[in-house]
Amino acid sequence: MKDSSAVLAFDMGASSGRALIGEIIRQEEGDPGLLRITEIHRFPNIPVQIGEHLHWNIAALFQEVKHGIQKAFQAGYSPESYGMDTWGVDFGLVDRNGELVGIPYHYRDTHTVGMVEKTCAQVGRQRLFDESGLAFMPFNTIFQLNAMLKANSPKLEIADKLLLTPDLLHYFLTGQKVCEFTMATTTQLYHVKNKAWNTELIEELGLDPSLFIDPIEPGTIIGQLQESICQELNVPAMKAIAVASHDTESAVVAVPAGAGSFAYLVCGTWSLLGTELSEPLIHPDVLELEFSNEGGAFDTFQLLKNIMGLWIIQECKRQWDRDGDGYSFGELVELARDATPFRSFIAPDDLRFMNPTDMIAAIQQYCQETGQPIPRSQGEIVRCILESLALRYREVLERVETLTGNLYSGLHMVGGGIQNELLCQFTANALGRPVWAGPIEASAIGNMLVQFIASGTISSREEGVELVKRSFPMSSYEPDQGQEWNQAFARFSSITAVSV
């Protein structure tokens, strides 16, 4: 192990981004050290509606990234490298002169409506799953690109390369065009068995295979900050390292599990519940249950399920804030704690909750349609969401066990959502098993660990996991009220099965 150095991690979610410094602090020679993380810069990630389409404000995000780099050095740190993790599937197109073609679409944009069905009719649903290993989410890159094809988008005619979001930001900083493996596997255009782009499928759709750059593995050094960036920000050169650039995969790197199989829940705007495998699981039941096989770091695949997550509460809060009835998230949780339990449930993954104009009305309409009491107060609505999420987590975890043949003694929860202690306790109650919560900044920490391993500061993922265990507290939630939650789960399953 060499002496530690600082690294800079950019972790961008769907609603905000962060720049954090990671340092391994040792008190004396031989001390294995603790990982200390310091937030340098935090910024909102606000999409922009332009005409009929919802876009990411990629120029503003890039400017915030530059602010983060500048602030790190101004604060007295000397990061040796930086890494970038973001949400999956979205991309920018670059022309042959290296210029960005248009503004990247947001995955919640409606231009992909109906594209799952059209694409499956075009190339075959079974084939598409067998070759990609992914569930059919309407925002997957393949459906975005096919929507552009069907609309005769001129952007595709002049595009030279497709760069997924973290790769696009790396390009702006380094001038290097790359494609990182974990992001490539979110596109549904990567052939998981052949471990390469699915060129045959790409051509069948009418796309140019030269758009797609051969993927690189997490831990690959991309290059350095361009000299023009260094001059603009008045900072020295710094290495760019491709981490597990999909934020889910970065978070899994930081899960403080022991040896052997484990189940995890990355909890935030989205909830990603799954387990890590050495190979993708391509099986009819995986397709039927709508699970995905996403590429992970260190030669792994993640068998996981996307669950709508805390987006539903975030959207309700946004409406209440707009109407002048705003409470903090903590206050909303307390209102939910005092509300009547098990009154109403929703199916969190019902597509009506993807991007409604009125989330509160969508929840109330769902409850009305399924013959349940309609939640009216803020406490009732938030309790309905939290209980429904916890019960959905149980449903999905049991399906993971069915698919893998493994039984899990508990669930590791990581990410910003674990700050909602009521959700953590509800999850333990619903599962009837313990929940181990922590760390909060899992994606950023996993980002840092890959950088430290790439530079030789730590020797292995196992050493990184031990570092996480020493450095960050983990809260344990034991299950309670088992009979009531079992009865609630039976009702939830009945209601959501009918509504799907």
N, C-alpha and C positions, 0 to 999 in steps of 0.2 A: 504494500500500500504506500502510495506516495503522499507527501504532505497535501493537505486539502487546499482547495481554492474556491473562490466564489463562482457561482453560476447564476444566470438570469433566466427566469422562466416566464414566458407569456402564456397565460391560460385564459382563453376566450370562450365564454358561454353565449347562449342566445340572447341574454339580456345585459350582460356586462363583461368586462375584461379586466385582468389584473396583470401587473408586472411584479414579480417577487424575486428577491435575492435569496439564494440558499447557500449556507455555509456550514461546514462540519467543524464544530468547536471542540477542541481537545484541551484538557487542563494540563496534561503532562505527556511525556513520551510513553508510548504504549497504550494510552487511553484510546479506546475505540471511538469515542466522541459522540456528540449529539448533533443532530441536524437542526439548525436554527433558520427559520424562514422569516423574512421581513418584507412586508408589502411596501413597494416603492411608489406604485401608481395604480389607481383604480379609475375606470372610466365606463360610462354607459355604452351599450351597443343597441342603438335605436334604429330599426329599419325605416325605410323611406318609401312611401307610396308615391309612385310617379305614374299618372294615368291609370291604366288598368292593372299595373303590376307592382308587386312588393319587392323591394330590392334591399340588399345590404349596402350600407354606406361605407364602401371599402376604402375610399379616400380618407374619411374621418378615422377609420380604424387604423390605417397605416400611420396617420399623423399621431395618434395616441401611442402606437408602438414606438415611434421615434421619441416621443416625450418620455416614455418609460426608460429607454436606453439612456437618454440624457440625464434623467433624474438619478439613475443608478450611479453614474459616475460623479454627478454633483454631490451626492450623499457620501462620497468617499469610498465607494466600493470599486473594485477592479475585477469585474467578472471576466473570466477566461473565455466563456462561451455563453451562448443563449440558445434556448429551444422554444418551439412554438407548438401549442396544441389548441385545437378549435373543435367545433362541432363537425360532423361528417357531411358528406354528399354534395355540398355546394362548391361552386367552382367559378373561375374566371377564364375567359378566352383571350389569348395573346396572338397578335398578328405577326407576319414575318419580319416586321420592323421592331418587334418587341413591345408594341403598344397594346394596352388593354382595350379589348373590343367590348364596348358597352359596359353596363353596370351589372354585377352578378345578381341573379335572381335569389330571393329568399325562399327557403324550402317550404314556407307556408303560402307561397304565391299560388293562385288558383289555376295557373296555366297547365298544371298537370292533371286537372280533373278529367277522369275517364281514361287516362293514359295507361293505367295498369291493365285494364281490360283490352284496350286496343293493342298494346304491346304483346300481351300474352296470346291474343288471337293471331298476331303476326308471326311470332317465333315459337310459341308453345310454352304453356305454363310450367309443365313438368320439366322440360328441358332447361328453362331459365333457372329454376331452382336447383336442378342437379348440377349445373355448371357454375352457378354463383354461390349457392348455399344460403342465400338471403331470403328473408320474408319480403312480401310485396308491399312495401311502404310507398305511398303515392309520391313521396318527395325524393326517392332514390334517383341518383344521377341519370340512370338509363331513361327514366320516365321524363326527367327534365329535358334531356337531349332529344328524345323522341317527340316531345311537345314542340320543341323548336323546329325539328324537321317537318312536322305536320303543318306548322305555321309558315313554312318556307322562309325561315329566318335568314336574312343576309349575313348575320353574324357568323354562322357556320361556314359560309362561303369564303370568308376572308380570314378565318381563324387558322393559326398555324399550330398552336399547342393549347391543350387544356391543362390548367393548373388548379388543383383543389385548394381550398381556402388557405391552409397553412403554407402550402407550397407557393401560392401566389404572393403571400407576404414575405416569404423567404426571397423570392425573386426580386421584389421591390428593394430589398435590403442588400442582397448579394450579387444580383445579376445572373444567378445560376438557376436554370430551370430543372427542377427535379420532381419526382412523384414518390411520396413516402408510402410504404407498403400498407400500413393499417388504414390509411385513407383510401387507397386504391380498392380495398375490399369492401368499402361502403358503396361503391358505384353500381354494383350488380353487372358490371362489365368485365370483372376479373374472374378468370377461370381458376377456382380454388384447387381443383385436382391437378391441372397442368401448371399451376403456380406461375401464370403469365396472363397478359391481357387476352381476352377472348376475341381474337382477331376475326374469326369466322362470323361470330355474332355481330360484331361491330360493323363488318361489311354488309351483312344482311340487312341491318337497320338503315344503311345508306350513309354511314359515317366513315370518315377517313381514318384508318388505323394510325396514321402518322401523327394524329392529334395527341396520342397517348404515349407518355414517356415511360420507359421501363422502370418499375418501382425499385427503390433502394430500401434497405433494412433500417429499422430504428437503431440509432447509435452511429450512423454514417455522418462523417464530417462533410458538410455541403460546400463550405468555402468560408470567406470572411466578409465582413461589412465592406461595401464598396468605398473607395477612397472619397467619393463625393459625399456619401453619408457621414463618414467620419469628420470631414471638414465642416459640413453643415451643422453637426451636433457638437463639434469640438471634443470628440472622444477618440481614443486609440482604436486600432483594429481589434476585432473580436471574432472568434470562430462561431459559425452557425452550425449547429448539430441537429440533424433530423432525429427527433425523439419519436415516441409512439404518438404521432401527431393527431390522431383522433382522440379527443379528450377522454372518452370512455376507456380506451386502452391505456392511456397514461394513468388513469385512476386505478385500474386493476393492478398495475405495477406496484402501487403503493398500499394495496390491501395487506394488513399485517396478519396474514394467516400463517399457520404452521405448515409443515410438509404435508403433502398429500392433497386430495381433492377438497375444494371449499366452494361455498356458494356466496355470492356477493350481490349487493344492491348499490349501484351508483345513483345517488339520490339528489336530484336538482330539478331544473325545469323539466327535464325528462327523467324517468326512472328506468334504469337498465338493470335487469335482474338476470343472473346467469351463473355459469361456471366455466372454468378454464379447461381446455382439452389440448392434447398434443396434435390432433388432426381434426379437420372439420367433420361433423356428423351429418352425412347426407343420407337421409332416411325418410320414407313417406310420412312417418309420424311427425317429423320435424317440420315438414311442409304443411301438414294438416293443422298443426298447433301454432303455425306462423312464428316459428323461432328463426333466428339468423345465426350464421357462422361468420363472425367478423375476425379478421386477422389481428393478432396481438403481438406484443414484443416477445423476443426470446423464443422464436419458433413455436408459438402457441396460436390457438384459435379460441375465440370466446363464443360459446353457445349461449345466446342470450335472447331476451324478449324486450322490445321497446314498449314502455308503458307511459301513458301521457304525462304523469308526474305532476309536480307542483305548479306547472303552467296554469292549471285550472284555477288554483287559488290566486296566482299572480294576476290573472285576468280579472277575477272578481274584485280584487283589491284595487286594480286600476280603475274599474268602474266606480267603486265606492269613493275613491279619492277624487275622481272627476266630479262626482255629484255632491262633494262636500261632506261625505259621511265617513271619511277616512280614519282608519285605525292603523297602528303599526302591526307588523306580522305577529309580534309577541302578544299584542292585545287581542288580535283575532283568535289566536290559539287559546287564550284564556276564556274568551266568549264561547269557543267550541267546547272547552272542558266543562263548562257549566250547562251546556245544552243537553237535551234529552238524548240518551244513547239509542242507537239502532232504529232510528225513526224512518230514515229514507236512505236509499243507496242509488248510486249511478254506476254505469259501466264506464270506467275512465277512458277506455280506448275506443268508445263510440266516436265515429268521425265527426259527429256534430260538435265535439269539443276541440277539434283541431284548430280552428281559427274563426269562431263565431263572432258576429258583430256584437252580440250581447251574451256573455258567458252565463250570467245569472239567469236570464230567461231560458237559455238552453238547458240548464240544470233543472229548473222548475218544470219545463215542458217534458223532460225525460221522466221526472217523477209522476207527473200527471198521466202520461201515456201508460205508465206501468202500474197505475192504480195505487200509488203510495201517497202518504201525506206530503204536501208541497212545502219545502223549506222556505221560510220567509225571512227570518232574521239573519243577521250576519253569523251569529253563533251556530244556528241550525245549518246554514249553507256550508260553513267551513267544516263542521263536524261530519256532515254528509260526505264531503270530499275526502277527509282524512280517514274515516272508517272504510270508505269504498276503496281507497288506495291500499290500506292495510290488508283488506280481504282479497284484493286482486293480487297482492304480493304472495299471499298464501297459495292462491290458485296457481300462479305461475311457478312458484318454488316446487309445488307438488308435481307439476308437469316436467320440470327439469329432472326431478328424481325418476320419473317414469321413463324419460328419454335416455338417461345415462345409466340407470340401474344403481346409482349411488344414493345413499341416505345421508343427509347433512344434519349434524347435531345442533346447528344454529345458523344464523345469517350475519355476515359482515356487512354493515352499512357504512358507506363513506360518502363524502361530498357535502355541499352546503346544506342540503336538506336535513342532515342529522342535527342541526341546531334546533329543529322542531322536535323537542323532546316528547311531546304528546304523540306525534306520528311514530317515533321510535317505540314508545310503549305500546301503542295500538298494534304495531307490527309484531312485536313479541307476543302480545295477547292473541292475535289472529293466528300466528304460526303455532302457538303452543310450545315455543322453543325460545332460547335466549337470542337476543340481538346484541351484537358487539359493534358499537358505533365509534368511528374514528379511523383516520383523521378527516378533518373538515376539508382542508385544501388538498384532497387526494390527487387530483389531476396535476396540479402544479408540482406536488412532491414527486409523483411518478416521472414527470418531465425532468426534474432535477436529477433523480436517480439515474436515468438513462444517460444524462450528460456526464455525471460523475463516473459511471462505468466506462463510457467512451473515452474519457480522458485518463483513466487508470487511477483515479482518486479512490474508488472502491473497486473491488475485484469481481463482484458478481451480483446477480439479483438477490441471492440468498443473504448476502451481506447487507444489501440495501434494505431488505425486509427487517432484519434485525435492527438496523439503524432507525427505521420508522418506529418499531416497537419501543425502543429506548427513549425516543425523542418526543412522542406525542401521546397524550393520555387517551385511553379508550374507555368509554362508558359501557356498562353492561346493563341490559334491561331483561329482567326475568318475566316470564309470562304470568298473567293474572286473569281471573274471571273466565276460566277455560270453558265452562258449560255455556255461559252467555254468548261467548264468541263463536263457539261451535254452532249454536243455534242461528246466530247471525250469518255465519258463512253459508249455511243451508239456504236461508232466505235470499242472500246475495246471489248465490249460484242460480237459484230458480228465477229470480227477477232478471238477471243479466243474460241468462240463456234464452229467455223468451224475447228479449229486446234486440238481440243481435240479428 
